[in-house]
Amino acid sequence: MELSLKGRTALVCGSTQGIGLATAIELSLLGASCILLARNEERLQAAIQQLDISRGQQHGYYVADFSKEAEVARVSQEIAGTGTVHVLINNTGGPAGGAIKDATTEAFAAAFQQHLLCNHLLTRAMVPGMREACYGRIINIISTSVKAPIPGLGVSNTTRWAVASWAKTLAGELAPYGITVNNVLPGNTDTTRLRSLISSTAKQRQVTEEVVTQERLAEIPMGRFGTAGEIAAMAAFLATPAAAYITGTSTAVDGGKTPVM
């Protein structure tokens, strides 16, 4: 099985912590040179030090705030101008929790901007190079809410569905060029995002965080939260030559929690 990414370049968004950073680390271990993209330059500088360089990989980073469309568009073109990006990892922190009935139109607009529109800008910029190289992997880190809506995450559920539909459509269009498009759907993963959601839920219900944590664990057949590295392992595999015939999929990595196939 061909898993090497030596000689390939990967652009990893939201890569200073959590799943994004773990994915960049995994890709570098497979031999890829990584370009990290996030809004905090100090954290980017720290993150890049964690990437493997044992196979001559050359890593770099760019700074961009995904709430600013023009900024992302500019940086996307700059990155594309430096050479071919073979692997694109679209990954952005999720919107704030809350019931959909209480959501503002501004919250929806901001979420679509940071997820769907930024994904599209980055993809449009990178696809020409992928086509020329006859190799492309576009991997979107989304959520299991694509399979079954998660209570209390109204804006996130809606936005994730939109990204999944966009990705499925794109997969059909790009398949003839050897470019695959897949979604990785993390379940409850031990990250800052999960801890924040547990904290806000506990405050809203006026219970302890331990109560909310145990309730969430009880819903997972494996009885534990996932790690960022476990999500990253799936994303990294989809980036390899071995995954060349896999496209248009949404794969849950959730310890068996999602109740649908």
Secondary structure, DSSP 8 states (H G I E B T S, - for coil): -----TT-EEEEESTTSHHHHHHHHHHHHTT-EEEEEES-HHHHHHHHTTS--TT----EEEE--TT-HHHHHHHHHHHHHTS---EEEE-------B-GGG--HHHHHHHHIIIIIHHHHHHHHHHHHHHHHT-EEEEEE--GGGTS--TTBHHHHHHHHHHHHHHHHHHHHHGGGTEEEEEEEE-SBSSHHHHHHHHHHHHHHTS-HHHHHHHHHHT-TTSS-B-HHHHHHHHHHHTSGGGTT--S-EEEESTT--S--
